[in-house]
Amino acid sequence: MVDERQAELERLGISAADAEAWLAEQDPEDDTEDGPNTSQPLVIWPENWPVLQLFMRLQTQWRFGGEGKLLGLRYDAAEIVIRQMRMKKRRRLFDQLQEMEHEALEAWDEQQQH
């Protein structure tokens, strides 16, 4: 998978040096079993806040297949939450939600392999 984070940050108007520095801070330095140091607060950019709210409200709306395989989010539930919360930019929001879903599914699959 190609990492396009730097290019995306630059498209948002962040200088290449600032984007590189910020991304370096995001990569965990601790690869122990306990994972990275989580004592620092998680920073959420304002433009990502709506999709994070949506994703968190859908935390009980995952579909599972046979043998407990995680399949993905229930999009009908997402549509209901988007309407009830009167969220704007619905197409963009849905695209972002699918990106988060994809990453969550990859993380779930990786976790299941260990």
RODO-776012 format. One record per residue: residue number from 1; chain; x, y, z of N, C-alpha, C in turn. Coordinates in nm, 2 decimals. Example, Ala and Ser with C-alpha at 12.3 -4.5 7.8 and 13.67 -1.06 7.14 Angstrom:
2
{1; 'A'; {1.32; -0.57; 0.78}; {1.23; -0.45; 0.78}; {1.32; -0.33; 0.78}}
{2; 'A'; {1.28; -0.22; 0.71}; {1.37; -0.11; 0.71}; {1.29; 0.00; 0.79}}
//
This chain:
114
{1; 'A'; {0.08; -0.12; 0.00}; {0.00; 0.00; 0.00}; {0.09; 0.12; 0.00}}
{2; 'A'; {0.06; 0.22; -0.09}; {0.14; 0.34; -0.10}; {0.10; 0.44; 0.01}}
{3; 'A'; {0.20; 0.49; 0.08}; {0.17; 0.59; 0.18}; {0.16; 0.73; 0.12}}
{4; 'A'; {0.04; 0.79; 0.11}; {0.02; 0.92; 0.05}; {0.00; 1.03; 0.15}}
{5; 'A'; {0.03; 1.00; 0.28}; {0.00; 1.09; 0.38}; {0.07; 1.23; 0.36}}
{6; 'A'; {0.20; 1.22; 0.33}; {0.27; 1.35; 0.31}; {0.21; 1.43; 0.20}}
{7; 'A'; {0.18; 1.37; 0.09}; {0.12; 1.44; -0.03}; {-0.02; 1.50; 0.01}}
{8; 'A'; {-0.10; 1.43; 0.09}; {-0.23; 1.48; 0.14}; {-0.21; 1.60; 0.23}}
{9; 'A'; {-0.11; 1.59; 0.32}; {-0.09; 1.70; 0.41}; {-0.04; 1.83; 0.33}}
{10; 'A'; {0.04; 1.81; 0.23}; {0.09; 1.92; 0.15}; {-0.03; 1.98; 0.07}}
{11; 'A'; {-0.12; 1.89; 0.02}; {-0.24; 1.94; -0.05}; {-0.33; 2.03; 0.04}}
{12; 'A'; {-0.32; 2.00; 0.17}; {-0.40; 2.08; 0.27}; {-0.32; 2.21; 0.30}}
{13; 'A'; {-0.21; 2.23; 0.24}; {-0.13; 2.36; 0.26}; {-0.02; 2.35; 0.37}}
{14; 'A'; {0.01; 2.24; 0.41}; {0.12; 2.22; 0.51}; {0.25; 2.21; 0.43}}
{15; 'A'; {0.35; 2.27; 0.48}; {0.48; 2.27; 0.41}; {0.53; 2.13; 0.42}}
{16; 'A'; {0.62; 2.09; 0.32}; {0.67; 1.96; 0.32}; {0.75; 1.93; 0.44}}
{17; 'A'; {0.83; 2.02; 0.50}; {0.91; 2.00; 0.62}; {0.82; 1.98; 0.74}}
{18; 'A'; {0.71; 2.06; 0.75}; {0.62; 2.04; 0.86}; {0.55; 1.91; 0.85}}
{19; 'A'; {0.51; 1.87; 0.73}; {0.43; 1.74; 0.71}; {0.53; 1.63; 0.75}}
{20; 'A'; {0.65; 1.63; 0.70}; {0.74; 1.53; 0.73}; {0.77; 1.51; 0.88}}
{21; 'A'; {0.78; 1.63; 0.95}; {0.81; 1.63; 1.09}; {0.69; 1.57; 1.17}}
{22; 'A'; {0.57; 1.61; 1.13}; {0.45; 1.56; 1.20}; {0.43; 1.41; 1.18}}
{23; 'A'; {0.45; 1.37; 1.06}; {0.44; 1.22; 1.03}; {0.54; 1.14; 1.11}}
{24; 'A'; {0.66; 1.20; 1.12}; {0.77; 1.13; 1.20}; {0.72; 1.11; 1.35}}
{25; 'A'; {0.65; 1.21; 1.40}; {0.60; 1.20; 1.54}; {0.49; 1.10; 1.55}}
{26; 'A'; {0.42; 1.07; 1.44}; {0.31; 0.97; 1.45}; {0.35; 0.83; 1.45}}
{27; 'A'; {0.46; 0.80; 1.39}; {0.51; 0.66; 1.38}; {0.56; 0.61; 1.52}}
{28; 'A'; {0.50; 0.50; 1.57}; {0.54; 0.45; 1.70}; {0.69; 0.41; 1.70}}
{29; 'A'; {0.76; 0.45; 1.80}; {0.90; 0.41; 1.82}; {0.91; 0.28; 1.90}}
{30; 'A'; {0.81; 0.24; 1.97}; {0.81; 0.13; 2.06}; {0.74; 0.01; 1.99}}
{31; 'A'; {0.82; -0.09; 1.95}; {0.76; -0.21; 1.88}; {0.74; -0.32; 1.98}}
{32; 'A'; {0.74; -0.30; 2.11}; {0.72; -0.41; 2.20}; {0.58; -0.46; 2.19}}
{33; 'A'; {0.56; -0.57; 2.26}; {0.42; -0.63; 2.26}; {0.32; -0.54; 2.31}}
{34; 'A'; {0.36; -0.45; 2.41}; {0.26; -0.36; 2.47}; {0.22; -0.25; 2.37}}
{35; 'A'; {0.30; -0.23; 2.27}; {0.27; -0.13; 2.17}; {0.33; 0.00; 2.20}}
{36; 'A'; {0.30; 0.10; 2.12}; {0.36; 0.24; 2.14}; {0.31; 0.30; 2.27}}
{37; 'A'; {0.39; 0.40; 2.31}; {0.36; 0.48; 2.43}; {0.23; 0.56; 2.40}}
{38; 'A'; {0.13; 0.53; 2.48}; {-0.01; 0.59; 2.46}; {-0.03; 0.70; 2.57}}
{39; 'A'; {0.07; 0.75; 2.64}; {0.05; 0.84; 2.74}; {0.02; 0.98; 2.69}}
{40; 'A'; {0.05; 1.01; 2.56}; {0.02; 1.14; 2.50}; {-0.12; 1.13; 2.44}}
{41; 'A'; {-0.19; 1.25; 2.44}; {-0.33; 1.25; 2.39}; {-0.33; 1.23; 2.23}}
{42; 'A'; {-0.43; 1.17; 2.18}; {-0.45; 1.16; 2.04}; {-0.50; 1.29; 1.98}}
{43; 'A'; {-0.43; 1.34; 1.88}; {-0.47; 1.46; 1.82}; {-0.56; 1.43; 1.69}}
{44; 'A'; {-0.68; 1.48; 1.69}; {-0.77; 1.47; 1.58}; {-0.78; 1.60; 1.51}}
{45; 'A'; {-0.75; 1.60; 1.38}; {-0.77; 1.73; 1.30}; {-0.91; 1.76; 1.29}}
{46; 'A'; {-0.95; 1.89; 1.29}; {-1.09; 1.93; 1.28}; {-1.17; 1.87; 1.16}}
{47; 'A'; {-1.10; 1.86; 1.05}; {-1.17; 1.81; 0.93}; {-1.19; 1.66; 0.94}}
{48; 'A'; {-1.13; 1.59; 1.03}; {-1.15; 1.45; 1.05}; {-1.25; 1.42; 1.17}}
{49; 'A'; {-1.29; 1.52; 1.24}; {-1.37; 1.50; 1.36}; {-1.51; 1.44; 1.32}}
{50; 'A'; {-1.58; 1.49; 1.22}; {-1.71; 1.43; 1.18}; {-1.71; 1.28; 1.15}}
{51; 'A'; {-1.61; 1.24; 1.07}; {-1.60; 1.09; 1.04}; {-1.56; 1.01; 1.16}}
{52; 'A'; {-1.48; 1.06; 1.25}; {-1.45; 0.99; 1.37}; {-1.58; 0.97; 1.46}}
{53; 'A'; {-1.66; 1.08; 1.47}; {-1.78; 1.07; 1.54}; {-1.87; 0.96; 1.48}}
{54; 'A'; {-1.88; 0.96; 1.35}; {-1.97; 0.87; 1.29}; {-1.91; 0.73; 1.31}}
{55; 'A'; {-1.78; 0.71; 1.29}; {-1.72; 0.57; 1.31}; {-1.75; 0.52; 1.45}}
{56; 'A'; {-1.73; 0.61; 1.55}; {-1.75; 0.57; 1.69}; {-1.90; 0.54; 1.72}}
{57; 'A'; {-1.99; 0.61; 1.66}; {-2.13; 0.58; 1.68}; {-2.17; 0.44; 1.61}}
{58; 'A'; {-2.09; 0.40; 1.52}; {-2.12; 0.27; 1.45}; {-2.04; 0.15; 1.51}}
{59; 'A'; {-1.98; 0.17; 1.63}; {-1.90; 0.07; 1.68}; {-1.97; -0.06; 1.71}}
{60; 'A'; {-2.10; -0.06; 1.72}; {-2.18; -0.18; 1.75}; {-2.25; -0.23; 1.62}}
{61; 'A'; {-2.21; -0.17; 1.50}; {-2.28; -0.20; 1.38}; {-2.19; -0.28; 1.28}}
{62; 'A'; {-2.11; -0.37; 1.32}; {-2.03; -0.45; 1.24}; {-2.10; -0.58; 1.20}}
{63; 'A'; {-2.08; -0.62; 1.07}; {-2.13; -0.74; 1.02}; {-2.03; -0.85; 1.03}}
{64; 'A'; {-2.07; -0.97; 1.08}; {-1.98; -1.08; 1.09}; {-2.03; -1.19; 1.00}}
{65; 'A'; {-1.94; -1.27; 0.94}; {-1.98; -1.38; 0.86}; {-1.95; -1.51; 0.94}}
{66; 'A'; {-1.95; -1.62; 0.87}; {-1.92; -1.75; 0.93}; {-1.79; -1.75; 1.00}}
{67; 'A'; {-1.79; -1.83; 1.11}; {-1.67; -1.85; 1.19}; {-1.62; -1.72; 1.25}}
{68; 'A'; {-1.71; -1.62; 1.26}; {-1.67; -1.49; 1.33}; {-1.59; -1.40; 1.24}}
{69; 'A'; {-1.58; -1.42; 1.11}; {-1.51; -1.33; 1.02}; {-1.58; -1.20; 1.01}}
{70; 'A'; {-1.50; -1.09; 1.04}; {-1.55; -0.96; 1.03}; {-1.56; -0.92; 0.89}}
{71; 'A'; {-1.68; -0.88; 0.85}; {-1.71; -0.84; 0.71}; {-1.70; -0.69; 0.68}}
{72; 'A'; {-1.75; -0.61; 0.77}; {-1.75; -0.47; 0.75}; {-1.87; -0.40; 0.82}}
{73; 'A'; {-1.88; -0.28; 0.80}; {-1.99; -0.20; 0.87}; {-2.12; -0.22; 0.80}}
{74; 'A'; {-2.23; -0.20; 0.87}; {-2.37; -0.20; 0.82}; {-2.39; -0.06; 0.76}}
{75; 'A'; {-2.39; -0.05; 0.63}; {-2.41; 0.09; 0.57}; {-2.55; 0.14; 0.59}}
{76; 'A'; {-2.65; 0.06; 0.61}; {-2.78; 0.11; 0.64}; {-2.78; 0.18; 0.78}}
{77; 'A'; {-2.70; 0.13; 0.87}; {-2.69; 0.20; 1.00}; {-2.62; 0.33; 0.99}}
{78; 'A'; {-2.52; 0.33; 0.90}; {-2.44; 0.45; 0.88}; {-2.53; 0.56; 0.82}}
{79; 'A'; {-2.62; 0.52; 0.73}; {-2.71; 0.62; 0.67}; {-2.80; 0.68; 0.77}}
{80; 'A'; {-2.85; 0.59; 0.86}; {-2.94; 0.64; 0.97}; {-2.87; 0.74; 1.06}}
{81; 'A'; {-2.75; 0.71; 1.10}; {-2.67; 0.79; 1.19}; {-2.64; 0.93; 1.13}}
{82; 'A'; {-2.60; 0.92; 1.00}; {-2.57; 1.04; 0.93}; {-2.69; 1.14; 0.92}}
{83; 'A'; {-2.81; 1.08; 0.89}; {-2.93; 1.16; 0.89}; {-2.97; 1.21; 1.03}}
{84; 'A'; {-2.96; 1.13; 1.13}; {-3.00; 1.17; 1.27}; {-2.91; 1.28; 1.32}}
{85; 'A'; {-2.78; 1.27; 1.28}; {-2.69; 1.37; 1.33}; {-2.68; 1.50; 1.24}}
{86; 'A'; {-2.76; 1.49; 1.13}; {-2.77; 1.60; 1.03}; {-2.63; 1.64; 0.99}}
{87; 'A'; {-2.55; 1.54; 0.95}; {-2.42; 1.56; 0.91}; {-2.42; 1.61; 0.76}}
{88; 'A'; {-2.32; 1.70; 0.73}; {-2.31; 1.76; 0.60}; {-2.20; 1.69; 0.52}}
{89; 'A'; {-2.19; 1.72; 0.39}; {-2.09; 1.66; 0.30}; {-2.10; 1.51; 0.31}}
{90; 'A'; {-2.22; 1.46; 0.29}; {-2.24; 1.31; 0.31}; {-2.16; 1.22; 0.22}}
{91; 'A'; {-2.14; 1.26; 0.10}; {-2.06; 1.17; 0.01}; {-1.92; 1.16; 0.06}}
{92; 'A'; {-1.86; 1.28; 0.09}; {-1.72; 1.28; 0.14}; {-1.71; 1.20; 0.27}}
{93; 'A'; {-1.81; 1.22; 0.36}; {-1.81; 1.15; 0.49}; {-1.82; 1.00; 0.47}}
{94; 'A'; {-1.90; 0.96; 0.38}; {-1.91; 0.81; 0.35}; {-1.78; 0.76; 0.29}}
{95; 'A'; {-1.72; 0.83; 0.21}; {-1.59; 0.79; 0.15}; {-1.49; 0.77; 0.26}}
{96; 'A'; {-1.48; 0.87; 0.35}; {-1.39; 0.87; 0.47}; {-1.42; 0.75; 0.56}}
{97; 'A'; {-1.55; 0.73; 0.58}; {-1.59; 0.61; 0.66}; {-1.54; 0.48; 0.60}}
{98; 'A'; {-1.55; 0.47; 0.47}; {-1.51; 0.35; 0.41}; {-1.36; 0.33; 0.42}}
{99; 'A'; {-1.28; 0.44; 0.42}; {-1.14; 0.43; 0.44}; {-1.11; 0.38; 0.58}}
{100; 'A'; {-1.18; 0.44; 0.68}; {-1.16; 0.39; 0.82}; {-1.20; 0.25; 0.83}}
{101; 'A'; {-1.31; 0.21; 0.77}; {-1.35; 0.07; 0.78}; {-1.25; -0.02; 0.72}}
{102; 'A'; {-1.19; 0.01; 0.60}; {-1.09; -0.07; 0.54}; {-0.97; -0.09; 0.63}}
{103; 'A'; {-0.92; 0.02; 0.69}; {-0.81; 0.01; 0.78}; {-0.84; -0.07; 0.91}}
{104; 'A'; {-0.96; -0.06; 0.96}; {-1.00; -0.14; 1.07}; {-1.01; -0.28; 1.04}}
{105; 'A'; {-1.06; -0.32; 0.92}; {-1.06; -0.46; 0.88}; {-0.92; -0.51; 0.86}}
{106; 'A'; {-0.83; -0.43; 0.81}; {-0.69; -0.48; 0.79}; {-0.63; -0.50; 0.93}}
{107; 'A'; {-0.65; -0.41; 1.03}; {-0.60; -0.43; 1.16}; {-0.66; -0.55; 1.23}}
{108; 'A'; {-0.79; -0.57; 1.21}; {-0.86; -0.69; 1.27}; {-0.80; -0.82; 1.21}}
{109; 'A'; {-0.78; -0.82; 1.08}; {-0.72; -0.94; 1.02}; {-0.58; -0.97; 1.07}}
{110; 'A'; {-0.50; -0.86; 1.08}; {-0.36; -0.88; 1.13}; {-0.37; -0.93; 1.28}}
{111; 'A'; {-0.46; -0.87; 1.36}; {-0.47; -0.91; 1.50}; {-0.51; -1.06; 1.51}}
{112; 'A'; {-0.59; -1.11; 1.42}; {-0.64; -1.24; 1.42}; {-0.53; -1.34; 1.38}}
{113; 'A'; {-0.43; -1.30; 1.31}; {-0.32; -1.38; 1.26}; {-0.22; -1.41; 1.37}}
{114; 'A'; {-0.22; -1.32; 1.47}; {-0.12; -1.34; 1.58}; {-0.18; -1.41; 1.70}}
//
